[in-house]
Amino acid sequence: MKARRLPCTTLLLSLAVQALAQNEVLELDGKGAHVQLPGHIFDHL
């Protein structure tokens, strides 16, 4: 049974690492910096 747990654990760990690697954060300097989003970007939510 342990042989089955290892591949499953490895898969879950791999997916978690990929999710963390893709998590990007926008950092602004706080001195009048801003982000302008395209108009009507949230209309279809």
N, C-alpha and C positions, 0 to 999 in steps of 0.2 A: 504494500500500500504506500510506503514511503516513496517508492519510485514514481508514483503518479503525482505526488504532492510537489516534488521538485520542479517538474516542467510547468505546472500550474503556477507555482510561486514565482518562478522565473518570468513567466508571461506577465503576471500582474505587476511585478517589479519593473519590467521593461515598459509597460504601458504608463506606469506612474512617472518614470523618468522622462518619457517622451512628453507627457502632459506638462511637467515642470519646465522642460526645456523650451516649450512653445509659449510659456506664460511670459509675455513681455510687458513691461511697465513704462508708461510715458512719464518722464521726469521733467518738470518745469522748474526754472530757477526761482520762481516766486517774485520776480521783479517786473510785473506787468505782462508776463508771458501768458498766453492763452491758446486754446485750440478752437478753431471754427469748424463745425461740422456742416456737411452739405444740407441744404434746405430740405425739409420733408423726409429726413432720414428715418424717422420713427412712425411714419404714417400707416404702415402696414402691420404694426405690432398689435 
